[in-house]
Amino acid sequence: MTLSTIKGIYPLLTLCMVMTAGCSNKKSTSENINETKEEAGMTIATDSLFLSDSLIIGDSKATTKITGLYPSDTDSRVADSVRLWIGDRLSHAIGATATPLFEPTKTLVSNGDSLIAVANDSILADTRRDFEQFLTDGITTSYEYDFSFRPIYTTDQVLTYSFSGYVYLGGAHGGATGAGQTFVKESGVGLNGDNMFVPSRLDELTAMLRQGLWEQYFKQDMEGDSTTLRDALLINPDTLHLPVFPPLFLEDGINFTYQQYEIACYAAGMPSCTISYDSIRPLLTPEVAKLIPVSGR
């Protein structure tokens, strides 16, 4: 694994899967935490969720692990939005198709333990179909699934959550996902590329992204004085688009993270850059600009 790959995992997942001899060995615990300051610098009430499971059919083995800090506030628009977002991310966790593995209804996401149990069962049901076919075909393989979510930044105005995933379905390497979402606390609205920026300023934004990606991410690993961003990407930098997942409010500014293969090769990891609040403010809609933290004014 190269340095670029290591720095690209957002955030880096520590994989510690334990296989068991039985067909299934599920463990699930939930511990209420009044605030998550120690883990993520937050002051949001959450439940700490953990579930691990395994499946063995013939000589094919799969393990699952789902962990996270789940909003426990039952009377908050932003908590409702975060729970639905986590449910949606878990329903698309394995990313094989655009069709969700299950429907993350408001009733289901109201209980974190129930949600991750349904997610786990749906993932293993999908895996079972693969393994049963592999058994018929005489194929042996191993699958790994590891997902986590937690708050990573908050102010009086916004809350940012992250979702990290790792899926290994055999082959040379697995695939990682680093997604996030910033929510407006008062309304629970999720911010994204469509509602954050003034449309007429998008060309300026992509120019900032090109500069940020080169200066903050690629330049230090490129050889030769003549190399440019064009040498680092799979696409023409002139056609650079916003990342598939929304930009995020963080401590130092608004972060943009591209997924594996989205604009660069696997070895490049997840290219990202952060544009300072002062620099990006003129490109934001007036409503979003008001959400910039005091430290960024």
Contacts in CASP RR format, 6 or more apart in sequence:
PFRMAT RR
TARGET T0000
AUTHOR 0000-0000-0000
METHOD contacts of the structure
MODEL  1
MTLSTIKGIYPLLTLCMVMTAGCSNKKSTSENINETKEEAGMTIATDSLF
LSDSLIIGDSKATTKITGLYPSDTDSRVADSVRLWIGDRLSHAIGATATP
LFEPTKTLVSNGDSLIAVANDSILADTRRDFEQFLTDGITTSYEYDFSFR
PIYTTDQVLTYSFSGYVYLGGAHGGATGAGQTFVKESGVGLNGDNMFVPS
RLDELTAMLRQGLWEQYFKQDMEGDSTTLRDALLINPDTLHLPVFPPLFL
EDGINFTYQQYEIACYAAGMPSCTISYDSIRPLLTPEVAKLIPVSGR
2 267 0 8 1.000
3 221 0 8 1.000
4 221 0 8 1.000
4 267 0 8 1.000
4 268 0 8 1.000
4 269 0 8 1.000
5 266 0 8 1.000
5 267 0 8 1.000
5 268 0 8 1.000
5 269 0 8 1.000
6 12 0 8 1.000
7 217 0 8 1.000
7 269 0 8 1.000
8 268 0 8 1.000
8 269 0 8 1.000
8 270 0 8 1.000
8 271 0 8 1.000
8 272 0 8 1.000
9 164 0 8 1.000
9 176 0 8 1.000
9 178 0 8 1.000
9 269 0 8 1.000
9 270 0 8 1.000
10 162 0 8 1.000
10 164 0 8 1.000
10 176 0 8 1.000
10 178 0 8 1.000
10 257 0 8 1.000
10 270 0 8 1.000
10 272 0 8 1.000
11 162 0 8 1.000
11 164 0 8 1.000
11 178 0 8 1.000
13 146 0 8 1.000
13 148 0 8 1.000
13 164 0 8 1.000
13 165 0 8 1.000
13 166 0 8 1.000
13 176 0 8 1.000
15 144 0 8 1.000
15 146 0 8 1.000
15 166 0 8 1.000
17 63 0 8 1.000
17 65 0 8 1.000
17 144 0 8 1.000
17 146 0 8 1.000
18 52 0 8 1.000
18 54 0 8 1.000
18 63 0 8 1.000
19 54 0 8 1.000
19 56 0 8 1.000
19 61 0 8 1.000
19 63 0 8 1.000
20 54 0 8 1.000
20 56 0 8 1.000
21 56 0 8 1.000
22 54 0 8 1.000
22 56 0 8 1.000
23 55 0 8 1.000
23 56 0 8 1.000
23 57 0 8 1.000
24 53 0 8 1.000
24 54 0 8 1.000
24 55 0 8 1.000
24 124 0 8 1.000
25 53 0 8 1.000
25 54 0 8 1.000
26 51 0 8 1.000
26 52 0 8 1.000
26 53 0 8 1.000
26 120 0 8 1.000
27 50 0 8 1.000
27 51 0 8 1.000
27 52 0 8 1.000
27 53 0 8 1.000
28 49 0 8 1.000
28 50 0 8 1.000
28 51 0 8 1.000
28 113 0 8 1.000
28 116 0 8 1.000
28 117 0 8 1.000
29 49 0 8 1.000
29 50 0 8 1.000
30 47 0 8 1.000
30 48 0 8 1.000
30 49 0 8 1.000
30 50 0 8 1.000
30 112 0 8 1.000
30 113 0 8 1.000
31 47 0 8 1.000
31 48 0 8 1.000
32 47 0 8 1.000
32 48 0 8 1.000
32 72 0 8 1.000
33 45 0 8 1.000
33 46 0 8 1.000
33 47 0 8 1.000
33 48 0 8 1.000
33 69 0 8 1.000
34 45 0 8 1.000
35 42 0 8 1.000
35 43 0 8 1.000
35 44 0 8 1.000
35 45 0 8 1.000
35 46 0 8 1.000
36 42 0 8 1.000
36 43 0 8 1.000
36 44 0 8 1.000
36 46 0 8 1.000
36 69 0 8 1.000
36 150 0 8 1.000
36 151 0 8 1.000
37 43 0 8 1.000
39 69 0 8 1.000
39 150 0 8 1.000
40 69 0 8 1.000
40 150 0 8 1.000
40 151 0 8 1.000
40 152 0 8 1.000
41 151 0 8 1.000
41 154 0 8 1.000
42 69 0 8 1.000
42 151 0 8 1.000
42 154 0 8 1.000
43 154 0 8 1.000
44 71 0 8 1.000
44 73 0 8 1.000
44 151 0 8 1.000
44 154 0 8 1.000
44 159 0 8 1.000
45 71 0 8 1.000
45 72 0 8 1.000
45 73 0 8 1.000
46 69 0 8 1.000
46 70 0 8 1.000
46 71 0 8 1.000
46 72 0 8 1.000
46 151 0 8 1.000
47 69 0 8 1.000
47 70 0 8 1.000
47 71 0 8 1.000
47 72 0 8 1.000
47 112 0 8 1.000
47 113 0 8 1.000
48 68 0 8 1.000
48 69 0 8 1.000
48 70 0 8 1.000
49 66 0 8 1.000
49 67 0 8 1.000
49 68 0 8 1.000
49 69 0 8 1.000
49 70 0 8 1.000
49 112 0 8 1.000
49 113 0 8 1.000
49 116 0 8 1.000
50 66 0 8 1.000
50 67 0 8 1.000
50 68 0 8 1.000
51 64 0 8 1.000
51 65 0 8 1.000
51 66 0 8 1.000
51 67 0 8 1.000
51 113 0 8 1.000
51 116 0 8 1.000
51 117 0 8 1.000
51 120 0 8 1.000
52 63 0 8 1.000
52 64 0 8 1.000
52 65 0 8 1.000
52 66 0 8 1.000
53 63 0 8 1.000
53 64 0 8 1.000
53 120 0 8 1.000
53 124 0 8 1.000
54 61 0 8 1.000
54 62 0 8 1.000
54 63 0 8 1.000
54 64 0 8 1.000
55 61 0 8 1.000
55 62 0 8 1.000
55 63 0 8 1.000
55 124 0 8 1.000
55 127 0 8 1.000
55 128 0 8 1.000
55 131 0 8 1.000
56 62 0 8 1.000
57 128 0 8 1.000
57 131 0 8 1.000
57 132 0 8 1.000
57 134 0 8 1.000
57 135 0 8 1.000
58 131 0 8 1.000
58 135 0 8 1.000
58 140 0 8 1.000
59 140 0 8 1.000
60 131 0 8 1.000
60 134 0 8 1.000
60 135 0 8 1.000
60 139 0 8 1.000
60 140 0 8 1.000
60 141 0 8 1.000
60 142 0 8 1.000
60 143 0 8 1.000
61 142 0 8 1.000
61 143 0 8 1.000
62 124 0 8 1.000
62 127 0 8 1.000
62 131 0 8 1.000
62 142 0 8 1.000
62 143 0 8 1.000
62 144 0 8 1.000
62 145 0 8 1.000
63 143 0 8 1.000
63 144 0 8 1.000
63 145 0 8 1.000
64 120 0 8 1.000
64 123 0 8 1.000
64 124 0 8 1.000
64 145 0 8 1.000
64 146 0 8 1.000
65 145 0 8 1.000
65 146 0 8 1.000
65 147 0 8 1.000
66 90 0 8 1.000
66 116 0 8 1.000
66 119 0 8 1.000
66 120 0 8 1.000
66 147 0 8 1.000
66 148 0 8 1.000
67 147 0 8 1.000
67 148 0 8 1.000
68 148 0 8 1.000
68 149 0 8 1.000
68 150 0 8 1.000
69 149 0 8 1.000
69 150 0 8 1.000
69 151 0 8 1.000
70 83 0 8 1.000
70 86 0 8 1.000
70 112 0 8 1.000
70 115 0 8 1.000
70 149 0 8 1.000
71 78 0 8 1.000
71 79 0 8 1.000
71 82 0 8 1.000
71 83 0 8 1.000
72 79 0 8 1.000
73 79 0 8 1.000
74 110 0 8 1.000
77 186 0 8 1.000
77 187 0 8 1.000
77 188 0 8 1.000
78 159 0 8 1.000
78 183 0 8 1.000
78 184 0 8 1.000
78 185 0 8 1.000
78 186 0 8 1.000
78 187 0 8 1.000
78 188 0 8 1.000
80 106 0 8 1.000
80 188 0 8 1.000
81 183 0 8 1.000
81 188 0 8 1.000
81 189 0 8 1.000
81 190 0 8 1.000
82 159 0 8 1.000
82 161 0 8 1.000
82 181 0 8 1.000
82 183 0 8 1.000
83 109 0 8 1.000
83 110 0 8 1.000
83 112 0 8 1.000
83 115 0 8 1.000
84 104 0 8 1.000
84 106 0 8 1.000
84 109 0 8 1.000
85 161 0 8 1.000
85 181 0 8 1.000
85 183 0 8 1.000
85 190 0 8 1.000
86 109 0 8 1.000
86 115 0 8 1.000
86 149 0 8 1.000
86 161 0 8 1.000
86 163 0 8 1.000
87 104 0 8 1.000
87 108 0 8 1.000
87 109 0 8 1.000
87 115 0 8 1.000
87 119 0 8 1.000
88 100 0 8 1.000
88 104 0 8 1.000
89 147 0 8 1.000
89 149 0 8 1.000
89 163 0 8 1.000
89 179 0 8 1.000
90 104 0 8 1.000
90 115 0 8 1.000
90 116 0 8 1.000
90 119 0 8 1.000
90 147 0 8 1.000
91 100 0 8 1.000
91 101 0 8 1.000
91 102 0 8 1.000
91 103 0 8 1.000
91 104 0 8 1.000
91 119 0 8 1.000
91 122 0 8 1.000
92 98 0 8 1.000
92 100 0 8 1.000
92 101 0 8 1.000
93 101 0 8 1.000
93 119 0 8 1.000
93 123 0 8 1.000
93 145 0 8 1.000
93 147 0 8 1.000
93 165 0 8 1.000
93 167 0 8 1.000
94 101 0 8 1.000
94 123 0 8 1.000
94 126 0 8 1.000
94 145 0 8 1.000
94 167 0 8 1.000
95 167 0 8 1.000
96 126 0 8 1.000
101 119 0 8 1.000
101 122 0 8 1.000
101 123 0 8 1.000
101 126 0 8 1.000
102 108 0 8 1.000
102 118 0 8 1.000
102 119 0 8 1.000
102 122 0 8 1.000
104 115 0 8 1.000
108 114 0 8 1.000
108 115 0 8 1.000
108 118 0 8 1.000
109 115 0 8 1.000
119 147 0 8 1.000
123 145 0 8 1.000
127 143 0 8 1.000
130 143 0 8 1.000
134 140 0 8 1.000
134 141 0 8 1.000
141 169 0 8 1.000
141 170 0 8 1.000
142 168 0 8 1.000
142 170 0 8 1.000
143 167 0 8 1.000
143 168 0 8 1.000
143 169 0 8 1.000
143 170 0 8 1.000
144 166 0 8 1.000
144 167 0 8 1.000
144 168 0 8 1.000
144 174 0 8 1.000
145 166 0 8 1.000
145 167 0 8 1.000
145 168 0 8 1.000
146 165 0 8 1.000
146 166 0 8 1.000
146 167 0 8 1.000
147 163 0 8 1.000
147 164 0 8 1.000
147 165 0 8 1.000
147 166 0 8 1.000
148 163 0 8 1.000
148 164 0 8 1.000
148 165 0 8 1.000
149 161 0 8 1.000
149 162 0 8 1.000
149 163 0 8 1.000
149 164 0 8 1.000
150 161 0 8 1.000
150 162 0 8 1.000
151 159 0 8 1.000
151 160 0 8 1.000
151 161 0 8 1.000
151 162 0 8 1.000
152 160 0 8 1.000
152 161 0 8 1.000
152 162 0 8 1.000
152 248 0 8 1.000
152 250 0 8 1.000
153 159 0 8 1.000
153 160 0 8 1.000
153 182 0 8 1.000
153 248 0 8 1.000
153 249 0 8 1.000
153 250 0 8 1.000
153 251 0 8 1.000
154 160 0 8 1.000
155 249 0 8 1.000
155 291 0 8 1.000
155 293 0 8 1.000
155 294 0 8 1.000
156 185 0 8 1.000
157 184 0 8 1.000
157 185 0 8 1.000
157 186 0 8 1.000
157 290 0 8 1.000
157 291 0 8 1.000
157 293 0 8 1.000
158 182 0 8 1.000
158 183 0 8 1.000
158 184 0 8 1.000
158 185 0 8 1.000
158 191 0 8 1.000
158 249 0 8 1.000
158 291 0 8 1.000
158 293 0 8 1.000
159 182 0 8 1.000
159 183 0 8 1.000
159 185 0 8 1.000
160 180 0 8 1.000
160 181 0 8 1.000
160 182 0 8 1.000
160 183 0 8 1.000
160 248 0 8 1.000
160 249 0 8 1.000
160 250 0 8 1.000
161 180 0 8 1.000
161 181 0 8 1.000
161 182 0 8 1.000
161 183 0 8 1.000
162 178 0 8 1.000
162 179 0 8 1.000
162 180 0 8 1.000
162 248 0 8 1.000
163 177 0 8 1.000
163 178 0 8 1.000
163 179 0 8 1.000
163 180 0 8 1.000
163 181 0 8 1.000
164 176 0 8 1.000
164 177 0 8 1.000
164 178 0 8 1.000
164 179 0 8 1.000
165 176 0 8 1.000
165 177 0 8 1.000
165 178 0 8 1.000
166 174 0 8 1.000
166 175 0 8 1.000
166 176 0 8 1.000
166 177 0 8 1.000
167 174 0 8 1.000
167 175 0 8 1.000
167 177 0 8 1.000
168 174 0 8 1.000
168 175 0 8 1.000
173 266 0 8 1.000
175 260 0 8 1.000
176 260 0 8 1.000
176 269 0 8 1.000
176 270 0 8 1.000
177 259 0 8 1.000
178 245 0 8 1.000
178 257 0 8 1.000
178 259 0 8 1.000
178 270 0 8 1.000
179 245 0 8 1.000
180 245 0 8 1.000
180 246 0 8 1.000
180 248 0 8 1.000
181 190 0 8 1.000
181 191 0 8 1.000
181 245 0 8 1.000
181 246 0 8 1.000
181 248 0 8 1.000
182 190 0 8 1.000
182 191 0 8 1.000
182 246 0 8 1.000
182 247 0 8 1.000
182 248 0 8 1.000
182 249 0 8 1.000
183 189 0 8 1.000
183 190 0 8 1.000
183 191 0 8 1.000
184 190 0 8 1.000
184 191 0 8 1.000
184 291 0 8 1.000
189 195 0 8 1.000
190 246 0 8 1.000
191 246 0 8 1.000
191 247 0 8 1.000
191 249 0 8 1.000
191 288 0 8 1.000
192 246 0 8 1.000
192 247 0 8 1.000
193 242 0 8 1.000
193 246 0 8 1.000
193 247 0 8 1.000
195 285 0 8 1.000
195 288 0 8 1.000
196 246 0 8 1.000
196 247 0 8 1.000
196 284 0 8 1.000
196 285 0 8 1.000
196 288 0 8 1.000
197 205 0 8 1.000
197 283 0 8 1.000
197 284 0 8 1.000
197 285 0 8 1.000
197 288 0 8 1.000
198 283 0 8 1.000
198 284 0 8 1.000
198 285 0 8 1.000
201 282 0 8 1.000
201 283 0 8 1.000
204 283 0 8 1.000
205 242 0 8 1.000
205 280 0 8 1.000
205 283 0 8 1.000
206 240 0 8 1.000
206 241 0 8 1.000
206 242 0 8 1.000
208 275 0 8 1.000
208 279 0 8 1.000
208 280 0 8 1.000
208 283 0 8 1.000
209 240 0 8 1.000
209 242 0 8 1.000
209 256 0 8 1.000
209 273 0 8 1.000
209 275 0 8 1.000
210 229 0 8 1.000
210 237 0 8 1.000
210 240 0 8 1.000
212 273 0 8 1.000
212 275 0 8 1.000
213 229 0 8 1.000
213 232 0 8 1.000
213 271 0 8 1.000
213 272 0 8 1.000
213 273 0 8 1.000
214 228 0 8 1.000
214 229 0 8 1.000
214 232 0 8 1.000
215 273 0 8 1.000
216 272 0 8 1.000
216 273 0 8 1.000
216 274 0 8 1.000
217 271 0 8 1.000
217 272 0 8 1.000
217 273 0 8 1.000
218 229 0 8 1.000
218 232 0 8 1.000
218 268 0 8 1.000
218 271 0 8 1.000
222 231 0 8 1.000
222 232 0 8 1.000
228 237 0 8 1.000
229 237 0 8 1.000
230 236 0 8 1.000
230 237 0 8 1.000
232 264 0 8 1.000
232 268 0 8 1.000
233 240 0 8 1.000
233 263 0 8 1.000
233 264 0 8 1.000
234 261 0 8 1.000
234 263 0 8 1.000
234 264 0 8 1.000
234 265 0 8 1.000
235 263 0 8 1.000
240 263 0 8 1.000
242 256 0 8 1.000
243 256 0 8 1.000
243 257 0 8 1.000
243 258 0 8 1.000
243 259 0 8 1.000
243 262 0 8 1.000
244 258 0 8 1.000
244 259 0 8 1.000
244 262 0 8 1.000
245 257 0 8 1.000
245 259 0 8 1.000
247 254 0 8 1.000
247 255 0 8 1.000
247 256 0 8 1.000
248 254 0 8 1.000
248 255 0 8 1.000
248 257 0 8 1.000
249 291 0 8 1.000
249 293 0 8 1.000
250 274 0 8 1.000
251 295 0 8 1.000
252 274 0 8 1.000
252 276 0 8 1.000
253 274 0 8 1.000
253 275 0 8 1.000
253 276 0 8 1.000
253 277 0 8 1.000
253 280 0 8 1.000
253 296 0 8 1.000
254 274 0 8 1.000
254 275 0 8 1.000
254 277 0 8 1.000
254 280 0 8 1.000
255 272 0 8 1.000
255 273 0 8 1.000
255 274 0 8 1.000
256 272 0 8 1.000
256 273 0 8 1.000
256 274 0 8 1.000
256 275 0 8 1.000
257 270 0 8 1.000
257 271 0 8 1.000
257 272 0 8 1.000
258 264 0 8 1.000
258 270 0 8 1.000
258 271 0 8 1.000
258 272 0 8 1.000
259 270 0 8 1.000
260 266 0 8 1.000
260 269 0 8 1.000
260 270 0 8 1.000
263 271 0 8 1.000
264 271 0 8 1.000
276 296 0 8 1.000
277 292 0 8 1.000
277 293 0 8 1.000
277 296 0 8 1.000
277 297 0 8 1.000
278 296 0 8 1.000
281 289 0 8 1.000
281 292 0 8 1.000
284 292 0 8 1.000
END
